Amino acid sequence: MNIPSRVKLVDVGPRDGLQNEKQPVPAEAKVGLVHRLQEAGLKEIEVTSFVSPKWVPQMADNAEVMAAIQRQPGVRYSVLTPNMKGLEAALPSRPDEVVVFGAASEAFSQRNINCSIAESMERFAPVVAAARAAGVYVRGAISCAVGCPYEGDVAPERVELLARLMKEIGVQHIGVADTIGVGTPLKVQRALEAALRHYTLADISGHFHDTYGQALANTLAALQMGVWQYDTSVAGLGGCPYAKGATGNVATEDVVYMLHGMGIETGIDLDKLVDAGQYISERLGRKPNSRAATAILNKRAG
Ligand SMILES: CC(C)(COP(=O)([O-])OP(=O)([O-])OC[C@H]1O[C@@H](n2cnc3c(N)ncnc32)[C@H](O)[C@@H]1OP(=O)([O-])[O-])[C@@H](O)C(=O)NCCC(=O)NCCSC(=O)C[C@@](C)(O)CC(=O)[O-]
């Protein structure tokens, strides 16, 4: 086993977590969440997306949120940019990183970004080139890496194809995403192995939704392969607007609890992280969707 001694977590709660929220979430609450996450020690935060406000109205305040964040040195702020229009809108906000998001399934690509996989690469190529020319790091997300809400099981060969296509257009890092949380440990390992044919462990992250309660097991399976970067979502926020029924990412609190218990460093203060999760959950009028956060809050309450 190749378990890393240190893991980097990217909290995607403000973007992936809140994008699907039905109630309006004020920009000020999103900014408050970002501030609490950086206070808890997160070194990368996925803040928002520059996508069509008709498709994802919750992210329409993207520039306002980016402008209001008080940036901390050493923290990276990433945003999603599906096309040149998104990148041009995002660049004035000075993101450290942009994310192009493709899918290993044709049907999901069509529903999510309204184009085929081949067309998505044509759209992403100039985005990647322009972002890199502007000194902005480019990450790529491979959605539906193990299963698709419209096509069912997704073969590892599809992930390999997407990884190759992303490599060819200059994407620097890829996230292997179980968008609908149907993956189980061996399937996730096969998907990661496929991605590792084109990227190294330094340039790959896992992104696991927890719909079937498998996300921690999948994280452990990925850790055993040496994968040391993961997207997680504080308070287990989230779900994708184009993946009906899928729940949020694995809760950051649960992953941090597991990693610290294994003696793996994250640089994150779990108590402050629980505070961040409680803050946004209160703003949304519900309890954090994290077992570790619930246990810690119960213990605090005595
Ligand atoms: C990709 C598009 C824009 C294509 O949408 P389209 O309709 O094919 O684009 P278009 O170029 O034909 O433009 C149509 C209209 O959208 C506008 N438009 C066009 N682009 C932009 C932009 N960037 N920002 C703002 N506006 C934009 C454009 O100006 C035009 O406006 P109109 O003339 O009708 O008023 C659309 O399909 C879209 O926005 N989709 C949203 C996708 C999304 O955000 N999905 C959720 C995030 S992905 C995810 O959650 C998965 C991930 C990453 O977390 C990993 C995982 O778990 O799998």
The ligand as a Tripos MOL2 file, in Angstrom:
@<TRIPOS>MOLECULE
LIG
   58    60     1     0     0
SMALL
NO_CHARGES

@<TRIPOS>ATOM
      1 C1        -21.9990   25.4900  -21.0040 C.3       1 LIG1
      2 C2        -23.2100   26.3140  -21.3540 C.3       1 LIG1
      3 C3        -22.9370   27.7640  -21.1180 C.3       1 LIG1
      4 C4        -23.5210   26.1120  -22.8280 C.3       1 LIG1
      5 O1        -24.8300   26.5890  -23.0970 O.3       1 LIG1
      6 P1        -25.3300   26.8530  -24.5510 P.3       1 LIG1
      7 O2        -26.7730   27.2620  -24.4700 O.co2     1 LIG1
      8 O3        -25.0040   25.6790  -25.4080 O.co2     1 LIG1
      9 O4        -24.3930   28.0740  -24.9370 O.3       1 LIG1
     10 P2        -24.4630   29.1380  -26.0720 P.3       1 LIG1
     11 O5        -23.0380   29.4920  -26.3610 O.co2     1 LIG1
     12 O6        -25.3500   28.6940  -27.1970 O.co2     1 LIG1
     13 O7        -25.1380   30.3960  -25.3590 O.3       1 LIG1
     14 C5        -26.5030   30.4230  -24.9670 C.3       1 LIG1
     15 C6        -26.7270   31.5640  -23.9870 C.3       1 LIG1
     16 O8        -25.9560   31.3700  -22.7990 O.3       1 LIG1
     17 C7        -25.0400   32.4510  -22.6160 C.3       1 LIG1
     18 N1        -23.7730   31.9010  -22.1290 N.ar      1 LIG1
     19 C8        -23.0060   30.9890  -22.7350 C.ar      1 LIG1
     20 N2        -21.9320   30.7260  -21.9770 N.ar      1 LIG1
     21 C9        -22.0360   31.4930  -20.8760 C.ar      1 LIG1
     22 C10       -21.2110   31.6550  -19.7230 C.ar      1 LIG1
     23 N3        -20.0730   30.9650  -19.5680 N.pl3     1 LIG1
     24 N4        -21.6040   32.5080  -18.7860 N.ar      1 LIG1
     25 C11       -22.7560   33.2100  -18.9280 C.ar      1 LIG1
     26 N5        -23.5790   33.0960  -19.9910 N.ar      1 LIG1
     27 C12       -23.2060   32.2420  -20.9610 C.ar      1 LIG1
     28 C13       -24.9170   33.0610  -23.9930 C.3       1 LIG1
     29 O9        -24.5070   34.4000  -23.8920 O.3       1 LIG1
     30 C14       -26.3080   32.9030  -24.5200 C.3       1 LIG1
     31 O10       -27.1230   33.8880  -23.8790 O.3       1 LIG1
     32 P3        -28.4510   34.4890  -24.5950 P.3       1 LIG1
     33 O11       -27.9470   35.0560  -25.8780 O.co2     1 LIG1
     34 O12       -29.3870   33.3130  -24.8050 O.co2     1 LIG1
     35 O13       -28.9630   35.4840  -23.6040 O.co2     1 LIG1
     36 C15       -24.4420   25.8770  -20.5410 C.3       1 LIG1
     37 O14       -24.7510   24.5680  -20.9100 O.3       1 LIG1
     38 C16       -24.2230   25.9500  -19.0670 C.2       1 LIG1
     39 O15       -24.0000   27.0120  -18.4970 O.2       1 LIG1
     40 N6        -24.3230   24.8060  -18.3770 N.am      1 LIG1
     41 C17       -24.1680   24.7650  -16.9410 C.3       1 LIG1
     42 C18       -23.3680   23.5960  -16.5890 C.3       1 LIG1
     43 C19       -23.1040   23.5660  -15.0890 C.2       1 LIG1
     44 O16       -22.7560   24.5510  -14.4740 O.2       1 LIG1
     45 N7        -23.2690   22.3500  -14.5210 N.am      1 LIG1
     46 C20       -22.9600   22.1350  -13.1640 C.3       1 LIG1
     47 C21       -21.4720   22.1450  -12.9260 C.3       1 LIG1
     48 S1        -20.6490   20.6230  -13.4720 S.3       1 LIG1
     49 C22       -20.6810   19.6550  -12.0860 C.2       1 LIG1
     50 O17       -21.2920   20.0170  -11.1240 O.2       1 LIG1
     51 C23       -19.8680   18.4120  -12.1060 C.3       1 LIG1
     52 C24       -18.5510   18.5460  -11.3340 C.3       1 LIG1
     53 C25       -17.6020   19.5160  -12.0250 C.3       1 LIG1
     54 O18       -18.7840   19.0210  -10.0280 O.3       1 LIG1
     55 C26       -17.8550   17.1990  -11.2250 C.3       1 LIG1
     56 C27       -18.8100   16.0690  -10.9490 C.2       1 LIG1
     57 O19       -19.2580   15.8550   -9.8290 O.co2     1 LIG1
     58 O20       -19.1220   15.4220  -11.9400 O.co2     1 LIG1
@<TRIPOS>BOND
     1     1     2 1
     2     2     3 1
     3     2     4 1
     4     2    36 1
     5     4     5 1
     6     5     6 1
     7     6     7 2
     8     6     8 1
     9     6     9 1
    10     9    10 1
    11    10    11 2
    12    10    12 1
    13    10    13 1
    14    13    14 1
    15    14    15 1
    16    15    16 1
    17    15    30 1
    18    16    17 1
    19    17    18 1
    20    17    28 1
    21    18    19 ar
    22    18    27 ar
    23    19    20 ar
    24    20    21 ar
    25    21    22 ar
    26    21    27 ar
    27    22    23 1
    28    22    24 ar
    29    24    25 ar
    30    25    26 ar
    31    26    27 ar
    32    28    29 1
    33    28    30 1
    34    30    31 1
    35    31    32 1
    36    32    33 2
    37    32    34 1
    38    32    35 1
    39    36    37 1
    40    36    38 1
    41    38    39 2
    42    38    40 1
    43    40    41 1
    44    41    42 1
    45    42    43 1
    46    43    44 2
    47    43    45 1
    48    45    46 1
    49    46    47 1
    50    47    48 1
    51    48    49 1
    52    49    50 2
    53    49    51 1
    54    51    52 1
    55    52    53 1
    56    52    54 1
    57    52    55 1
    58    55    56 1
    59    56    57 2
    60    56    58 1
@<TRIPOS>SUBSTRUCTURE
     1 LIG1         1 GROUP 0 **** ****
